[in-house]
Amino acid sequence: MAEACHIKIKTIIVGKLHTNCYIFFDPETREGAVIDPGSQGDKILDYIDQSKIKVKYIINTHGHYDHIGADLFLKEKLGAEILIHGKDAAMLKDPMLNLSFYDDVSEIGGIVPDRLLKEGDTISVGNISFKVLHTPGHTPGSICLLSQREIFTGDTLFECSVGRTDLPGGSFKQLKDSLKNKILNLPDHLIVYPGHGPSTTMEHEKKLNPYLKQVY
């Protein structure tokens, strides 16, 4: 992976579930990507326009509605490609699978991804690159995005918590396997940017997250 020391990251909290939408970009090339635009596409677009970012990708860490709600709006405005793991791709098309059907929000569906991700893929934006870690558990196609100094964990890992596994497609066994085999092996210095809540570090989580302690 390319060195990501100069990456710029903006967090925009969107929607009633307070989803962390992240915009990251290379300040040299102004090329960037959006992670998990759950809603409030106008708010996200305003920052992109003001910062003169050339958005190459819209990346979904998984397919729940609170992470994908502004995908189509941003794709139409920016021409960016939508990326998601293959095992969650059907959730983009089906309001029942992405759970928008069941909640008090506009139903979300009909989204066709431009690229299906898998374990070990590299996503390059300007001089920045991220490796895809497939971390099933919260959903079958949940992913984390790993660079040399940070990791975007979606709803796999939060500060002192993890994603719930009681929704359709969730599996606590798979989540434990993901934590043990993918997350616990990561270096302590990484800054963790989760799908909800504050950022943290891998060192902090290894010491204090009760779910990680369970899988040591």
N, C-alpha and C positions, 0 to 999 in steps of 0.2 A: 504493500500500500504506500502511496505517496505521502510524504510528510504533510501533516495538516495543521502546522503550527500557526498559520495565519488565517484559519477559517473564521468567518464571522457568523454568529448564530443569533437569531432573533426569535424569542418566544412570544406567541400571541395566543392568549387563552380564549377559547371560543365555545359557544353553546352552553346549554343548561347543565351539562355534565363537566364543564370546565376542562375541556380537552386541551392539551398543549399542542398547538400547531407550531412547528418549527420551520423557519426559513433559514437555510444556510447558504453561504456563497463565498466564492474566492474573490477577495477584494482586488486582485490584480486583473482578472479577466471579467469580473462582474457576473460570471456564470454561476447559477445557483439551482437549488431545488427546494420544494416544499414537502414537508413530511406531515401527514395526517391533517389535512384541511377539513375539519369536521363540520364546520358551518361558517357563517359570516364571511362569505367570500369577498364581499366589498372591503371589509376591514383588512383582510390579508392582501388583497390587490393594491390597496392604498399604500401599504408599506413597500410592496415590491416596486410600484411605480415611483414613489418618492426616492427610493434607494437606487433606482436605475439598475435593477437586477434582471438579468436575462435567465429566466427560469427554464431549465432544460427538462426537469422531471417533476412529477407529482408522485410521491412515494407513500403508499399506505402500509403501515406496519401490520395491519390486519383489516378485516372487512366489516367491522361493526359500524353502524350508521354514524356514531359520534366521531368517527375518524375519516369518513369518506364523503360527508355531506356536501362539500364544496368542490369535489373533484371535477364535475362537468362544467361548472361555472368557470373555474380557473383554466381548464383545458380550452374552453371556447375563447377566453380572453387572451391566453398566453400561448396557445399552441403547443403546450408541453405534453410529454408522454406520461401516461398513467402506468405505474408499476405496482405490482402486488405479487405475493407468492401464489403459485398455481393452485394450491389447496384452498385458498380463500377467494379465488377469482369469481366463483359463482355467487358469492355474497354481494358483489358489486351490482349484479343484475336483479337480485330478488329481495324485495322489502321484507319478506318473512325471514330469510336467512340472515340479513344484516340487522334485523330486529326493529327497523323503523316502522314496520307494520303494527307493532305492538305498543308503541310509545306515542305520546302526544306531540308528534312532530310530523312534518310532511314526509310522505313515503319516498324513499330513495331507491332508485333502481335504474336499469338500462345502461349502466356504465360498462363500457367494453375496454378492458386493459390493453395497452399497447405492448407491454412486455411482461411476461410471467417470470418471476424470480425463483431461484432455488438456492440451496445451501452452497456457499462458496463463490457465488457470483460477485463481481466487482461493479460498483456504480461509480463512474467517474464524472466529476463536475469541475471544469477548469483544471487546476492543479491538485484538486482534492479527490481522494478515492475512499470509498467505504466498502467493506466486505459484508456480504449478507450472511447472517447466522440464522438458520431455521430453528425457531424455539417454540415448537407446538406446546399446547397446554391450555392457554386462554382460548385460542382457536386453533384449528388444524394447521393453518398457514401463517401463524404469527412469526414475525421476524424481528431481529435486532440489526442495527446498522453500526458496524465497528470501524473506527479509524484509529490512528495511533494515540490520540489524546482524549477521545470521547466515544461514547456509545449511546445511540438512541434505542431505547428498550421497549417502546410501545407500551402495551399492557402486560408484558412479561414480568418486569421488575419495577417496583416503586420504592421510594424511600421507606425502608423498614417494612415493606409489604410486597405482595405479588398480585398478579391479576386473578380474578375469580375464575373458577372452572365449573360453575354450576349452570352455565348457559349452554344452549345447544352447540355441540361440537367441542365443548370443553372437556379436559381430562386432567385430573390432578396427578395421575401417574405420569402422563407425558410432561406435565409442567415440572414435576420433580426431576425427571430425566434431563430436561432442558437446563434446569438450574445446576444440576450436578455436572453435566458433561459439557456445557457451553459457558455458563455464567461464572461458576466458581473458578474456572481456569484463567479468567481474565486478570490482567495486572491491576494492582491496587490504585495506580495513579489515574486511572480512567475517570473522567467526569461522566456521570450517568444522567441522561436526559430522558425521563419517563413520559408516558402518555398522559399522565395526570399527576398533579402535585409538584413539589419542589425538586430541583436537581439535587444530586448527591454524588458520592464517589464510591468506587468499588471497595476501597478500604473501609469506608464507613459501613457499607452493607455487609461485608464479610464479618465485621465485628458485632453488628447490632441487629441485622435483619433475622428474625426468628426462623423464617422459612429457609434461609440459607444455612443456618445452624443445623436444621433438621437433616440436610442432605450432605453434610460434611462426611 
